Amino acid sequence: MMKIKTIMNAVLIILIVALLSIFSIACGSQESATQETQASEQPAAEETTTSAQTEETEAAEETIAETAGECPAATSVSVESTNGAYADHMPISWDSIGSQSAILSHSTNNTGVFIYIANFETSENLKDVELSDGQAVLQFTLNVVGQGDPVPVSVGSYNVKEWVDNYVSAGIRLSGGTTVSISTSSVSTGDFEITSVTDTEICGKFNIDEKWTKMSGEFKVPITE
């Protein structure tokens, strides 16, 4: 009888050991499966984050590109006097472009842009530099209407024929204090467009045909203080 009881105790111990071994193996398998699942899910999360960051970067670059827009390699203009507008000052050649500058003036809900293109070189302010015979300064004045201060300079078309929001006036400064201004009522063709604005330069193109003056061209003008 004692012998049978000893055998039964031994069998019970063997069963307990076997059950503990099975439980340990099962737990280890479950832990391994969990780790594998986490490992497989982690790259997907990282890929999603990277993809989102890439899209944001591309969107930002696209906005900058749209603002920068298109610029010519250099400024080139053609200006012709018709109906004797400034015959006394001829000849004035625009075959070569000299000094250029653009000045921005900000006020609440409005920005003024003054663009000057000269056919000669000078270190003086083109707004009021004294001119000699044969020298001239082509000047554009833009009125940009918006909200806030400062109002950003809009890329797009500006009105030459009417004094409305986002209009541009044009003129030519000549020697002797003469300025030939484009008359809005006499304009048959009035195309003016800003194609690019950055912190350092402003670009655009124009084609204006008025009773006294014809002018066309494209510009890439540095912004000065």
Residue frames relative to the residue before (quaternion, step in Angstrom):
aa qw qx qy qz dx dy dz
M 1.0000 0.0000 0.0000 0.0000 0.00 0.00 0.00
M 0.6505 0.5138 -0.3031 0.4701 3.55 0.96 -0.85
K 0.6370 0.5394 -0.3206 0.4478 3.50 1.06 -0.77
I 0.6465 0.5204 -0.3157 0.4600 3.60 0.98 -0.84
K 0.6496 0.5222 -0.3152 0.4538 3.59 0.97 -0.87
T 0.6373 0.5292 -0.3220 0.4584 3.57 1.02 -0.80
I 0.6451 0.5218 -0.3136 0.4617 3.55 1.03 -0.88
M 0.6589 0.5153 -0.3098 0.4520 3.58 0.97 -0.90
N 0.6364 0.5238 -0.3270 0.4623 3.60 1.02 -0.75
A 0.6406 0.5269 -0.3163 0.4605 3.54 1.03 -0.82
V 0.6486 0.5134 -0.3098 0.4688 3.56 0.97 -0.92
L 0.6446 0.5312 -0.3172 0.4491 3.61 0.98 -0.87
I 0.6455 0.5159 -0.3170 0.4656 3.55 1.00 -0.87
I 0.6389 0.5305 -0.3223 0.4545 3.58 0.99 -0.86
L 0.6531 0.5191 -0.3078 0.4575 3.58 0.99 -0.89
I 0.6523 0.5152 -0.3186 0.4556 3.58 0.96 -0.88
V 0.6460 0.5200 -0.3126 0.4632 3.58 0.97 -0.89
A 0.6560 0.5180 -0.3086 0.4540 3.57 0.99 -0.90
L 0.6574 0.5122 -0.3125 0.4558 3.59 0.98 -0.87
L 0.6431 0.5214 -0.3185 0.4616 3.58 1.01 -0.85
S 0.6357 0.5311 -0.3221 0.4584 3.59 1.02 -0.78
I 0.6595 0.5073 -0.3072 0.4618 3.56 0.97 -0.93
F 0.6496 0.5260 -0.3046 0.4566 3.60 1.00 -0.91
S 0.6512 0.5206 -0.3065 0.4593 3.58 1.00 -0.85
I 0.6550 0.5080 -0.3080 0.4669 3.56 0.98 -0.87
A 0.6505 0.5285 -0.3101 0.4489 3.58 0.98 -0.89
C 0.6599 0.5027 -0.3069 0.4665 3.59 0.95 -0.88
G 0.6479 0.5260 -0.3119 0.4542 3.55 0.98 -0.86
S 0.6487 0.5166 -0.3137 0.4626 3.56 1.02 -0.82
Q 0.6567 0.5170 -0.3108 0.4526 3.56 0.99 -0.90
E 0.6499 0.5161 -0.3107 0.4635 3.59 1.00 -0.88
S 0.6461 0.5246 -0.3120 0.4583 3.56 0.99 -0.86
A 0.6505 0.5169 -0.3095 0.4625 3.56 1.01 -0.90
T 0.6394 0.5273 -0.3237 0.4565 3.60 1.03 -0.83
Q 0.6604 0.5080 -0.3028 0.4626 3.56 0.95 -0.91
E 0.6445 0.5175 -0.3183 0.4643 3.57 1.00 -0.81
T 0.6432 0.5255 -0.3186 0.4569 3.59 1.02 -0.83
Q 0.6630 0.4984 -0.3017 0.4701 3.56 0.96 -0.91
A 0.6493 0.5210 -0.3145 0.4562 3.54 0.99 -0.84
S 0.6827 0.4816 -0.2914 0.4659 3.58 1.00 -0.80
E 0.6753 0.4933 -0.2974 0.4607 3.61 1.11 -0.64
Q 0.5977 0.6208 -0.3600 0.3575 3.61 1.03 -0.72
P 0.6625 0.4874 -0.3363 0.4587 3.68 0.78 -0.81
A 0.6165 0.5524 -0.3548 0.4347 3.59 1.02 -0.73
A 0.6552 0.5027 -0.3113 0.4704 3.57 0.98 -0.85
E 0.6547 0.5077 -0.3103 0.4662 3.54 0.98 -0.88
E 0.6373 0.5281 -0.3216 0.4598 3.58 1.02 -0.82
T 0.6396 0.5261 -0.3244 0.4572 3.60 1.01 -0.82
T 0.6573 0.5050 -0.3044 0.4693 3.58 0.97 -0.92
T 0.6571 0.5113 -0.3071 0.4610 3.58 0.92 -0.91
S 0.6435 0.5285 -0.3166 0.4542 3.56 0.99 -0.85
A 0.6547 0.5104 -0.3090 0.4642 3.59 0.97 -0.88
Q 0.6546 0.5095 -0.3100 0.4646 3.57 0.98 -0.88
T 0.6335 0.5341 -0.3238 0.4567 3.58 1.03 -0.80
E 0.6567 0.5101 -0.3103 0.4607 3.57 0.96 -0.88
E 0.6446 0.5136 -0.3224 0.4655 3.60 1.00 -0.82
T 0.6502 0.5178 -0.3136 0.4590 3.57 0.97 -0.86
E 0.6608 0.5054 -0.3047 0.4637 3.56 0.95 -0.92
A 0.6390 0.5261 -0.3264 0.4566 3.58 1.02 -0.80
A 0.6516 0.5115 -0.3104 0.4663 3.57 1.00 -0.85
E 0.6555 0.5075 -0.3068 0.4676 3.57 0.97 -0.87
E 0.6338 0.5328 -0.3297 0.4534 3.56 1.05 -0.77
T 0.6338 0.5264 -0.3253 0.4641 3.60 1.03 -0.82
I 0.6511 0.5101 -0.3108 0.4683 3.56 0.95 -0.87
A 0.6488 0.5251 -0.3131 0.4531 3.55 0.99 -0.90
E 0.6478 0.5141 -0.3184 0.4634 3.58 1.00 -0.84
T 0.6518 0.5043 -0.3130 0.4721 3.59 1.02 -0.77
A 0.6644 0.5063 -0.3001 0.4605 3.54 0.94 -0.92
G 0.1138 -0.8546 0.5006 0.0777 3.58 1.02 -0.78
E 0.6707 -0.4862 0.3860 0.4058 3.53 -1.25 -0.57
C 0.0537 -0.7806 0.6227 0.0115 3.54 -1.06 0.83
P 0.4500 -0.6523 0.5198 0.3192 3.59 -1.05 0.64
A 0.6367 -0.5185 0.3927 0.4142 3.55 -1.24 0.27
A 0.7841 -0.0890 0.0836 0.6084 3.56 1.11 -0.71
T 0.5940 -0.5644 0.4351 0.3732 3.55 -1.28 0.30
S 0.0935 0.7638 -0.6355 0.0640 3.55 -1.05 0.85
V 0.0050 -0.8166 0.5756 -0.0418 3.58 -0.82 0.98
S 0.1743 -0.7278 0.6506 0.1292 3.49 -1.38 0.39
V 0.0094 0.7979 -0.6005 0.0515 3.58 -0.73 1.08
E 0.0220 -0.8064 0.5897 -0.0375 3.54 -0.81 1.05
S 0.3047 -0.7321 0.5828 0.1778 3.56 -0.96 0.92
T 0.0681 -0.7918 0.6067 0.0175 3.56 -0.87 0.98
N 0.8238 0.2045 -0.1703 0.5005 3.56 -1.19 0.58
G 0.6301 -0.5940 0.3295 0.3762 3.58 1.08 0.71
A 0.1727 0.8339 -0.5110 0.1168 3.59 1.12 0.61
Y 0.7961 -0.0674 0.0478 0.5995 3.60 0.94 -0.81
A 0.0521 0.8434 -0.5277 0.0861 3.52 0.89 1.04
D 0.6276 0.5608 -0.3408 0.4189 3.60 1.07 -0.70
H 0.7065 0.4552 -0.2608 0.4750 3.59 1.20 -0.42
M 0.4990 0.6632 -0.4315 0.3534 3.58 1.23 -0.06
P 0.6072 -0.1561 -0.7697 -0.1201 1.56 -2.28 1.00
I 0.1337 -0.7470 0.6456 0.0852 3.53 -1.20 0.70
S 0.1598 -0.8197 0.5478 0.0509 3.54 -0.55 1.18
W 0.1496 -0.7731 0.6120 0.0736 3.56 -1.08 0.87
D 0.2787 0.7879 -0.5036 0.2190 3.57 1.22 0.50
S 0.7749 0.1430 -0.1022 0.6072 3.57 1.14 -0.59
I 0.3123 -0.7427 0.5692 0.1637 3.54 -1.10 0.82
G 0.2521 -0.7807 0.5568 0.1300 3.54 -0.96 0.92
S 0.8410 -0.0849 0.0888 0.5269 3.56 -0.81 -1.03
Q 0.0435 -0.7801 0.6241 0.0010 3.55 -1.19 0.69
S 0.0945 0.7900 -0.6042 0.0436 3.57 -1.14 0.53
A 0.1437 -0.7492 0.6396 0.0947 3.52 -1.29 0.54
I 0.1026 -0.7956 0.5967 0.0206 3.56 -0.85 1.00
L 0.1940 -0.7792 0.5889 0.0915 3.57 -0.92 0.98
S 0.0830 -0.7863 0.6120 0.0150 3.55 -0.91 0.97
H 0.1514 -0.8324 0.5316 0.0411 3.59 -0.48 1.23
S 0.0832 0.7356 -0.6716 0.0299 3.51 -1.23 0.70
T 0.7005 -0.4667 0.3085 0.4432 3.59 -1.22 0.28
N 0.8630 0.0285 -0.0836 0.4975 3.56 -0.84 1.14
N 0.7610 0.2797 -0.1902 0.5535 3.59 1.18 0.38
T 0.0471 -0.7663 0.6398 0.0348 3.55 -1.14 0.74
G 0.2013 -0.7644 0.6015 0.1152 3.54 -0.92 0.92
V 0.1177 -0.7816 0.6110 0.0444 3.57 -0.97 0.92
F 0.0907 -0.7978 0.5960 0.0100 3.56 -0.74 1.10
I 0.0713 -0.8126 0.5782 -0.0185 3.56 -0.50 1.24
Y 0.0594 -0.8038 0.5918 -0.0127 3.58 -0.78 1.08
I 0.0163 -0.7781 0.6273 -0.0280 3.57 -0.93 1.00
A 0.1009 -0.8203 0.5627 0.0185 3.58 -0.55 1.17
N 0.4009 -0.6981 0.5350 0.2562 3.55 -1.25 0.46
F 0.7095 0.3354 -0.2456 0.5691 3.57 1.23 0.48
E 0.4918 -0.6559 0.4921 0.2928 3.56 -1.28 0.36
T 0.1548 0.7674 -0.6128 0.1074 3.54 -1.06 0.84
S 0.3722 -0.7044 0.5524 0.2451 3.56 -1.23 0.47
E 0.5577 0.6194 -0.3790 0.4022 3.58 1.29 -0.11
N 0.6439 -0.5134 0.4001 0.4023 3.54 -1.33 0.30
L 0.4123 -0.7458 0.4694 0.2310 3.59 -0.64 1.11
K 0.5301 0.6445 -0.4061 0.3725 3.58 1.20 -0.37
D 0.8389 0.0733 0.0001 0.5393 3.58 0.92 -0.84
V 0.3001 0.7581 -0.5279 0.2378 3.60 1.17 0.43
E 0.4690 -0.6712 0.4971 0.2873 3.57 -1.02 0.80
L 0.2434 -0.8070 0.5300 0.0926 3.57 -0.81 1.06
S 0.2922 -0.7219 0.6024 0.1751 3.52 -1.20 0.67
D 0.7001 -0.4370 0.3330 0.4561 3.59 -1.30 0.17
G 0.7843 0.2939 -0.2452 0.4883 3.55 -0.96 0.92
Q 0.6487 0.4852 -0.3209 0.4907 3.58 1.26 -0.24
A 0.0463 0.7902 -0.6084 0.0570 3.57 -1.11 0.72
V 0.1916 -0.7533 0.6183 0.1162 3.52 -1.28 0.51
L 0.2472 -0.7419 0.6099 0.1285 3.53 -0.76 1.11
Q 0.0014 -0.8333 0.5513 -0.0402 3.58 -0.70 1.03
F 0.1194 -0.7660 0.6303 0.0403 3.52 -1.11 0.90
T 0.1170 -0.7752 0.6180 0.0581 3.56 -1.02 0.85
L 0.1204 -0.8129 0.5694 0.0215 3.55 -0.58 1.21
N 0.1719 -0.7506 0.6295 0.1039 3.53 -1.09 0.79
V 0.0734 -0.8112 0.5800 -0.0146 3.58 -0.49 1.25
V 0.1431 -0.8095 0.5680 0.0403 3.58 -0.54 1.21
G 0.2188 0.7703 -0.5756 0.1659 3.58 -0.98 0.85
Q 0.5818 -0.5584 0.4535 0.3795 3.52 -1.27 -0.46
G 0.7746 0.3617 -0.2619 0.4479 3.55 -1.08 0.78
D 0.2354 -0.7305 0.6208 0.1599 3.49 -1.40 -0.13
P 0.4813 -0.3083 -0.8007 0.1792 1.57 -0.95 2.28
V 0.4464 -0.6287 0.5596 0.3038 3.54 -1.32 0.38
P 0.3960 -0.7280 0.4942 0.2625 3.64 -0.67 0.97
V 0.5008 -0.6396 0.4897 0.3166 3.57 -1.13 0.66
S 0.3675 -0.7653 0.4917 0.1935 3.56 -0.65 1.14
V 0.3337 -0.6805 0.6139 0.2206 3.52 -1.17 0.73
G 0.5580 0.5848 -0.4346 0.3973 3.58 -0.77 1.03
S 0.7249 -0.4444 0.3196 0.4183 3.55 -1.33 -0.23
Y 0.1742 -0.7543 0.6256 0.0970 3.54 -1.23 0.69
N 0.4767 -0.7043 0.4611 0.2533 3.54 -1.05 0.83
V 0.2197 -0.7884 0.5659 0.0998 3.55 -0.79 1.08
K 0.7078 0.5081 -0.2546 0.4197 3.57 1.05 -0.78
E 0.7988 0.2115 -0.1013 0.5540 3.60 1.11 -0.56
W 0.4103 -0.6826 0.5465 0.2590 3.54 -1.17 0.65
V 0.2673 0.7418 -0.5559 0.2631 3.54 0.24 1.34
D 0.7398 -0.3403 0.2848 0.5056 3.58 -1.28 -0.16
N 0.8386 0.0875 -0.1155 0.5252 3.55 -1.05 0.89
Y 0.3166 0.7288 -0.5380 0.2815 3.55 0.60 1.16
V 0.2029 -0.7552 0.6083 0.1361 3.55 -1.33 0.28
S 0.1529 -0.7510 0.6341 0.1020 3.54 -1.05 0.80
A 0.1758 -0.7991 0.5719 0.0590 3.55 -1.09 0.75
G 0.0978 0.7926 -0.5981 0.0674 3.54 -1.20 0.57
I 0.2942 -0.7275 0.5906 0.1880 3.54 -1.36 0.17
R 0.2338 -0.7582 0.5947 0.1299 3.56 -0.76 1.08
L 0.1050 -0.8028 0.5869 0.0043 3.53 -0.90 1.06
S 0.6778 -0.4718 0.3561 0.4372 3.57 -1.26 0.14
G 0.7598 0.3734 -0.2760 0.4551 3.55 -1.23 0.47
G 0.6040 -0.5976 0.3501 0.3943 3.59 1.20 0.34
T 0.4715 0.6782 -0.4376 0.3552 3.59 1.24 0.30
T 0.0260 -0.7686 0.6390 0.0168 3.56 -1.07 0.82
V 0.2043 -0.7608 0.6075 0.1018 3.55 -0.77 1.08
S 0.1243 -0.8140 0.5663 0.0365 3.59 -0.50 1.19
I 0.4750 -0.6484 0.5167 0.2949 3.54 -1.12 0.73
S 0.2919 -0.7618 0.5572 0.1547 3.56 -0.77 1.06
T 0.4313 -0.7254 0.4717 0.2555 3.59 -0.61 1.13
S 0.6701 0.5128 -0.3079 0.4395 3.59 1.03 -0.71
S 0.7185 0.4271 -0.2414 0.4931 3.59 1.26 -0.39
V 0.4874 0.6743 -0.4246 0.3569 3.59 1.28 0.15
S 0.1879 -0.7782 0.5900 0.1054 3.57 -0.82 1.01
T 0.7625 0.1123 -0.0779 0.6324 3.56 1.19 -0.62
G 0.0700 0.8207 -0.5604 0.0871 3.56 -0.67 1.07
D 0.1776 0.7863 -0.5631 0.1817 3.55 0.22 1.30
F 0.1492 0.7593 -0.6206 0.1265 3.54 -0.82 1.05
E 0.0392 0.8186 -0.5671 0.0823 3.56 -0.76 1.06
I 0.2603 -0.7009 0.6407 0.1748 3.54 -1.11 0.80
T 0.1768 -0.8250 0.5330 0.0637 3.58 -0.64 1.12
S 0.8128 0.0355 0.0022 0.5815 3.58 1.17 -0.42
V 0.0078 0.7740 -0.6331 0.0087 3.55 -1.12 0.78
T 0.0369 0.7684 -0.6377 0.0390 3.57 -0.83 1.02
D 0.7116 -0.4290 0.3240 0.4524 3.58 -1.28 -0.15
T 0.7765 0.3773 -0.1741 0.4737 3.58 1.15 -0.56
E 0.8288 0.0771 -0.0267 0.5536 3.62 1.11 -0.42
I 0.2059 -0.7442 0.6220 0.1296 3.53 -1.34 0.39
C 0.1186 -0.8107 0.5731 0.0173 3.55 -0.89 0.99
G 0.1670 0.7926 -0.5769 0.1055 3.54 -1.19 0.49
K 0.2632 -0.7348 0.5967 0.1864 3.53 -1.35 -0.23
F 0.0693 -0.8095 0.5829 0.0053 3.57 -1.17 0.53
N 0.0044 -0.7500 0.6614 0.0089 3.51 -1.33 0.47
I 0.0919 0.8112 -0.5600 0.1407 3.56 -0.21 1.33
D 0.0406 -0.7805 0.6235 -0.0196 3.54 -0.82 1.08
E 0.0491 0.8048 -0.5822 0.1044 3.52 -0.43 1.29
K 0.7227 -0.4623 0.2846 0.4278 3.59 -1.21 0.40
W 0.7960 0.3179 -0.1485 0.4933 3.58 0.96 -0.84
T 0.8121 0.1650 -0.0418 0.5581 3.57 1.11 -0.57
K 0.1192 -0.7372 0.6584 0.0945 3.53 -1.21 0.70
M 0.0918 0.7888 -0.6036 0.0703 3.55 -0.92 0.88
S 0.0775 0.7791 -0.6183 0.0679 3.54 -1.09 0.76
G 0.3386 0.7462 -0.5358 0.2036 3.55 -1.23 0.32
E 0.3448 -0.6902 0.5868 0.2458 3.51 -1.37 -0.31
F 0.1397 -0.8274 0.5424 0.0426 3.55 -1.04 0.66
K 0.0873 -0.7304 0.6763 0.0387 3.47 -1.36 0.59
V 0.0584 0.8552 -0.4992 0.1267 3.55 0.18 1.38
P 0.4219 -0.7048 0.5056 0.2638 3.61 -0.88 0.90
I 0.3836 -0.6975 0.5573 0.2361 3.56 -1.10 0.76
T 0.1006 -0.7971 0.5949 0.0232 3.56 -0.78 1.06
E 0.6161 -0.5516 0.4128 0.3818 3.57 -1.27 0.34
